Amino acid sequence: MRFAVRSLGGVAVLAAVAGLWVFVGLRGPLPLVRNDGAYWLAVTPTSPLLTPAMRVALASNAAPTPGRLDWQAIDEGFEIADLPVLMNGAAVEHLLLARIDPARFRFVAHNAVSGPRDLDHWLAKTSAALVVNGSFFSRHSEPATPFLSGGTLLGPKVYDARAGAFVASASSARVYDLAGTDWRAAFQGATDAMVSYPLPLSNGTSRVTKPSRWLATRSFVGQDVAGRIIVGTTTDAFFSLARLARFLLDAPLDLTIALNLDGGPVACQGVALNGVRRNSYGRSEARVEGDEVQVLVSLRHIPAQMPVVLAAVRRTS
């Protein structure tokens, strides 16, 4: 009898596991957990472990369309907006935007390899009007691309940069297309800068040449025809890079160039200015190859650490 009870208990556990497997749409064996508490899990394209926006993105290759765009001025030279991303007339994603006059706000690049580095920490530490995640970083939290912070060059000294760079000096800020331009030349005279990739758009065309269906929360920094800096972060993981490039070309932002920043859970943006607070924290991401889908799952329910950030601070003079 004891053996029978144990056998029935084992069957119940197996049945529960099998039911969970079917419910969340798992594929393949369970993966190993990384040291940051996250792991890639193979799932079906309809798995509830994927956000609704991700499931829509995987179900259709149709191009999304921009919804209504209304800019809200919260300071002279600083505006924010929420641009809906529509599929068949319904919002599936939102692009949180900030449009900033570099004559009134200066841009600073920061790197921290240890200690608290989440969005709330950076906003408090820098007293910035805006903080957004920056370019890519190594597993040691150091910049993985050339990076200039307060005049100090960080990251690799030898680097073949073919996409773009955000470059700020004491009096200006701009996004560079590095096609035919060495990043060292772009950094000359700058106080803060970072190389990143790819360029979703430059001079009215997409520079995303490698097709990919990798879905992630996305951040970018761009420049419009008036020379204003536009920072954007999505609220979900709907976009692949190619789809984002197409959307930015269609959106009423008057962008001349846009540089992709790091994506996934680290793609966070915060605004704190004149009593207005707007924080957006990165969601998961999914790597997609053909019919194979893997979603990034984290065991730690804490805001992502951001070792590399870009901040906008009001000029005092």
VOGU-3710 file (C-alpha; in Angstrom, 3 decimals, decimal comma):
1> mrfavrslgg> 0,000/0,000/0,000  2,798/2,403/0,894  4,452/1,665/-2,455  1,152/2,285/-4,255  0,676/5,613/-2,502  4,188/6,687/-3,391  3,653/5,595/-6,992  0,408/7,518/-7,203  2,153/10,544/-5,702  4,872/10,294/-8,310
11> vavlaavagl> 2,296/10,037/-11,071  0,521/13,134/-9,711  3,765/15,116/-9,694  4,569/14,018/-13,245  1,063/14,903/-14,360  1,342/18,343/-12,753  4,699/18,967/-14,435  3,306/17,771/-17,770  0,285/20,050/-17,360  2,529/23,021/-16,602
21> wvfvglrgpl> 4,684/22,139/-19,617  1,657/22,261/-21,894  0,181/25,389/-20,268  3,261/27,570/-20,634  4,223/26,089/-24,000  7,650/24,768/-23,105  9,925/23,122/-25,642  12,998/21,077/-24,875  14,749/20,460/-21,544  14,943/22,999/-18,751
31> plvrndgayw> 18,051/25,194/-19,119  20,755/26,105/-16,648  20,298/29,298/-14,638  22,903/32,013/-15,287  24,727/33,710/-12,456  22,493/36,779/-12,855  19,425/34,659/-12,138  18,209/34,633/-15,747  17,986/31,830/-18,268  16,778/31,169/-21,812
41> lavtptspll> 13,728/28,934/-21,998  12,499/27,301/-25,210  8,771/27,958/-25,698  6,084/27,887/-28,366  5,171/31,147/-30,181  1,885/31,227/-28,257  3,330/30,595/-24,792  1,914/32,799/-21,986  5,516/33,313/-20,908  5,682/35,689/-23,875
51> tpamrvalas> 3,953/39,039/-23,449  0,855/39,723/-25,576  2,920/42,162/-27,664  5,540/39,495/-28,346  2,893/36,988/-29,389  1,407/39,519/-31,807  4,864/40,235/-33,239  5,487/36,527/-33,838  2,050/35,942/-35,357  2,284/38,633/-38,051
61> naaptpgrld> 4,973/40,194/-40,226  2,778/43,194/-41,029  4,285/46,633/-40,478  2,907/48,477/-37,431  1,691/52,034/-37,860  2,216/55,013/-35,548  -0,734/56,336/-33,582  -1,388/59,913/-32,534  1,624/61,859/-31,296  1,135/64,735/-28,821
71> wqaidegfei> 4,208/66,423/-27,361  3,979/67,781/-23,800  6,418/70,544/-22,854  7,561/70,166/-19,243  10,417/72,659/-19,442  11,875/74,980/-22,027  13,695/72,691/-24,435  12,318/69,451/-22,936  9,203/67,645/-24,188  7,832/64,156/-23,664
81> adlpvlmnga> 5,334/62,025/-25,566  3,821/58,547/-25,687  3,577/57,238/-29,250  1,230/54,236/-29,631  2,319/51,402/-31,921  -0,723/50,098/-33,774  -1,512/46,776/-35,405  -4,882/46,685/-37,190  -5,803/49,902/-35,417  -5,130/48,586/-31,890
91> avehlllari> -2,186/49,592/-29,686  0,168/46,659/-29,083  3,169/48,669/-27,867  4,100/52,194/-26,766  7,198/54,240/-27,527  8,039/56,643/-24,701  9,798/59,676/-26,130  11,735/62,691/-24,917  12,688/65,553/-27,254  15,513/67,645/-25,848
101> dparfrfvah> 17,227/70,838/-26,978  20,998/70,316/-26,463  21,410/74,077/-26,076  19,444/73,873/-22,811  20,390/70,398/-21,570  23,797/68,766/-21,539  24,333/65,025/-21,927  26,550/62,939/-19,657  27,617/59,303/-20,027  28,120/57,238/-16,870
111> navsgprdld> 29,546/53,792/-16,113  29,463/51,941/-12,772  30,858/48,429/-12,393  29,476/47,720/-8,916  26,905/48,815/-6,359  23,254/49,687/-7,039  22,803/50,704/-10,680  19,096/50,478/-11,357  17,068/53,304/-12,908  15,896/54,807/-9,615
121> hwlaktsaal> 19,460/54,856/-8,295  20,773/56,679/-11,368  17,986/59,271/-11,268  18,741/60,007/-7,618  22,517/59,999/-8,039  22,669/62,247/-11,105  19,690/64,555/-10,404  19,126/64,263/-14,133  16,022/65,260/-16,068  16,323/62,028/-18,054
131> vvngsffsrh> 18,224/58,780/-17,685  18,230/56,047/-20,328  20,279/52,886/-20,609  23,372/53,280/-22,756  25,370/51,132/-25,131  26,514/47,551/-24,590  28,616/46,321/-21,666  30,693/43,272/-20,719  29,934/40,661/-18,069  32,202/42,725/-15,802
141> sepatpflsg> 29,870/45,732/-16,323  32,491/47,672/-18,274  31,649/49,355/-21,592  31,954/46,891/-24,476  32,347/49,725/-27,007  34,431/52,920/-26,942  32,959/55,126/-24,223  33,849/58,600/-23,009  32,725/59,728/-19,543  33,674/63,165/-18,249
151> gtllgpkvyd> 36,612/63,252/-20,649  37,917/59,812/-19,604  38,067/57,149/-22,302  36,696/53,775/-21,165  36,014/50,523/-22,969  38,187/49,062/-25,747  40,845/51,342/-27,200  40,944/49,381/-30,449  37,503/48,895/-31,973  36,130/48,609/-35,496
161> aragafvasa> 33,020/50,795/-35,265  30,887/50,833/-38,413  27,497/51,930/-37,098  27,200/55,096/-35,035  28,064/57,094/-31,947  26,396/59,593/-29,663  28,785/62,447/-28,932  28,338/65,354/-26,514  30,557/68,302/-25,686  30,179/71,186/-23,250
171> ssarvydlag> 28,017/73,036/-25,777  26,470/70,494/-28,153  25,290/66,941/-28,777  24,792/64,905/-31,926  24,526/61,403/-33,349  27,228/60,371/-35,817  26,991/57,920/-38,685  30,400/56,243/-38,544  30,314/54,917/-42,097  33,625/56,214/-43,423
181> tdwraafqga> 34,410/58,048/-40,155  36,729/56,783/-37,429  35,177/56,872/-33,958  38,291/58,595/-32,583  37,706/61,504/-34,935  34,059/61,680/-33,849  35,137/61,748/-30,187  37,539/64,681/-30,650  36,513/67,667/-28,554  33,832/65,651/-26,735
191> tdamvsyplp> 33,387/65,227/-22,996  30,928/62,306/-23,129  30,288/59,814/-25,908  29,473/56,207/-26,690  29,685/53,949/-29,713  26,719/51,662/-30,275  25,023/49,658/-33,029  23,199/49,338/-35,312  21,780/52,500/-36,873  18,058/51,865/-37,355
201> lsngtsrvtk> 18,066/54,811/-39,743  20,387/57,384/-41,277  19,562/59,958/-43,948  16,122/58,503/-44,532  17,172/54,880/-44,983  17,497/51,870/-42,693  20,991/50,692/-41,829  19,776/47,408/-40,312  21,218/44,967/-42,844  21,059/41,680/-40,930
211> psrwlatrsf> 17,550/40,193/-40,825  16,546/39,146/-37,330  13,346/38,430/-35,428  14,967/38,914/-32,027  12,361/40,691/-29,890  13,311/42,982/-27,019  12,469/46,154/-25,194  14,318/48,775/-27,245  15,995/52,116/-26,548  17,470/54,530/-29,065
221> vgqdvagrii> 18,925/58,026/-29,230  18,360/60,074/-32,360  18,473/63,556/-33,837  15,744/65,390/-35,746  15,918/67,932/-38,562  16,002/70,783/-36,007  19,033/69,292/-34,239  17,067/68,237/-31,165  17,979/64,962/-29,458  15,174/62,404/-29,334
231> vgtttdaffs> 15,382/59,539/-26,850  12,938/56,653/-27,159  12,247/53,490/-25,152  9,539/50,924/-25,784  7,367/49,651/-22,951  7,315/46,045/-24,178  9,304/43,671/-26,368  7,349/43,941/-29,625  10,134/45,171/-31,905  12,877/43,440/-33,774
241> larlarflld> 15,550/45,870/-34,944  14,354/45,739/-38,555  10,765/46,399/-37,526  11,865/49,281/-35,309  13,809/50,828/-38,177  10,739/50,702/-40,427  8,552/52,180/-37,690  10,937/55,074/-37,012  10,969/55,892/-40,720  7,151/56,017/-40,720
251> apldltialn> 6,728/57,840/-37,398  6,168/61,639/-37,403  9,428/62,361/-35,584  11,420/64,077/-38,365  14,420/61,942/-37,454  17,530/62,235/-39,592  19,431/59,538/-37,703  18,778/57,094/-34,851  21,251/54,943/-32,932  20,196/51,736/-31,199
261> ldggpvacqg> 21,188/51,306/-27,558  21,261/48,095/-25,516  17,958/46,198/-25,342  16,025/43,743/-23,205  15,423/44,109/-19,446  18,191/46,733/-19,256  16,292/49,052/-21,633  14,936/51,509/-19,062  14,116/55,213/-19,240  13,258/57,664/-16,507
271> valngvrrns> 12,139/61,309/-16,555  12,177/63,506/-13,442  11,622/67,176/-14,176  9,391/69,932/-12,764  7,225/67,497/-10,823  6,786/65,107/-13,762  7,932/61,535/-13,134  7,824/58,845/-15,800  9,756/55,625/-15,324  9,744/52,694/-17,716
281> ygrsearveg> 11,520/49,440/-16,858  12,708/46,912/-19,431  10,744/43,764/-20,170  11,983/40,398/-21,314  13,315/39,466/-24,711  13,022/36,521/-27,084  15,505/35,179/-29,589  13,784/33,704/-32,600  15,313/31,481/-35,284  12,758/30,105/-37,715
291> devqvlvslr> 10,131/28,334/-35,631  12,380/28,170/-32,580  11,594/30,678/-29,832  13,519/31,179/-26,596  12,346/33,654/-23,983  14,577/35,205/-21,330  13,198/34,443/-17,871  14,549/35,853/-14,617  14,276/34,369/-11,137  14,969/37,756/-9,569
301> hipaqmpvvl> 12,065/40,180/-9,506  14,199/43,292/-9,196  14,835/46,157/-11,631  17,642/45,488/-14,083  21,079/46,838/-13,283  22,273/49,475/-15,751  26,078/49,697/-15,723  26,065/52,126/-18,661  23,658/55,077/-18,898  23,116/58,344/-20,734
311> aavrrts> 21,735/61,265/-18,695  20,376/64,677/-19,674  20,958/67,467/-17,158  19,629/71,031/-17,314  22,344/73,549/-18,126  22,995/76,096/-15,391  24,475/78,763/-17,606
//
